[in-house]
Amino acid sequence: MRNPKRVYPIVLTSVGDIYAVSIPDLDIVTQGRDLPEAMSMARDAICVKLCFEQNLGRTEFPARSLDVKVDPGQTLALVDVDIEAYRFYETRTVRKICTIPTWLDAQAERAGIDFSQVLQDALKEKLETQRSPW
């Protein structure tokens, strides 16, 4: 996915004391107790779906539909998502194996260096990503 920012239409339907949300382009549904929560849940559901697809190696996603039809009593809205920013909230860690010379390992161990932290810091510097965009 070249641009991590996307906009998708959602259909909001008041059902009793909740709002049902449909995201037709991605064939997913969610709900919220009120409109702000429904919008937030829609944004989260879209991001989860797109991150999952990316993790499977898929990089192309549906463009925003321009002809979504709503029934009486339903509301059409647009929700913006930023997949790159959303990924900053992923707290799950992954194990990476790296190799270094034995002499460097011995010196680093004696110095009490946290290898994971050094790798994270180096990657952030290399990628020019020091902190979450939020």
N, C-alpha and C positions, 0 to 999 in steps of 0.2 A: 504494500500500500504506500504510494508515494506521499500523499498528504494525509496526515493522521486525523485531520478534522473533517467531519461529515455532518450533514443535516438530514434528518429523516422525518417524514410525517408520521404522526400518531393520531389515533382516533380514541377520544375519551367518551365514555358512556357512564352516566350516573346510574348506579344500581344500588338502591336502598341507601345505605350510609357510606358506600365506598365508590370509587371511580375505577371502572375497568378500563384497561389501556390495551389497545391493539397496535402493533407495529407491522403493518402489512408487508412492507418491503422485505422484512426479515422473517416473517411468519412466526412471530413471538407475541406473547401476551403477558401482562403483569397487572398490578392493581395498586391503589393507594387509598389512604383514609380520607384525603382531601386533594384538591388540585395540585398544590405544591409537592406533596408526597408522590402523587401519581406521575408528575413530570419527572421527578427525581428517580423514581423507580423505572420509568421508561428509559431514561438516560443510562442508568446502571445496566438494565437488561440489554440494551444495544451494545454497550461497551463489552459486557461479558461475552456476548455472541461473537463480536468482531475479534476480540482477543483470542477466543477459542479457535476461530477460523484461522487466524494468523499462526497460532501455535501448531496447527496442522499443515502449515505451509501455504495456505491459500492467501493470495494477496489482492485479488480483485473482488470487489463487493458491489452489490446492486447500487445503481445511481438512485437518487431520490425520485420517487414517483411524482409525476405532475398531475395525475388524474385520479387521485383517491376520492372515492365517493363516500359520503356520510349519510346516514339515515336521519330523519327528524329526531331531535333529542340528543344527537351526538355532536361532538365538537371536534373539528380538525385543528391540529396544532403542529408546529415544527419544533423539533428538539435537536439541539446541537450537541455533538460529542467530539472529544479530542482523545483519541486512542492512546497517543503517546503520554499525555498527562495522566490518563486513567491508570496506565501501567505503573506509575510511581506509587500507587496505593497497594500494589501487589507486595505483600510482605513475605510470601513464601520464598524460601531460599532454595538454591540449586547447588549441587556439588559439582565442582570443576576440578579436574586433575591437571596439574601443571608440573613441569619438570624443571629442576634447577640443579646446578652442580653441587656435589656433596659438600665441598668446602664452604659454599655460600649458605647452604642449609645449616651447617654446624654453627657458623657465626651468627646467623639470624636466631637460631634456637637459644644460644648463649645470651643474646641480647634481649630475649623475651619478646621478639617481634610477633605480632599477630598477622599471620600470612593473609588471612581473609580480608582484614582491614586494609593492608597494603595493596592488595589486588583491587579492592573496591575503589580506593583513592586513586590508584593509577588509571583505572578504567574511566572514572569520572573526569580526570584531567585530560586524558586522551580524547574523550568524546566531548569535552567542554560542557559537561553536565554536572554541575556541582550540587544542585538541589532541585527539588520538585518545582515545576513551574507554578504551583499553586501558592 
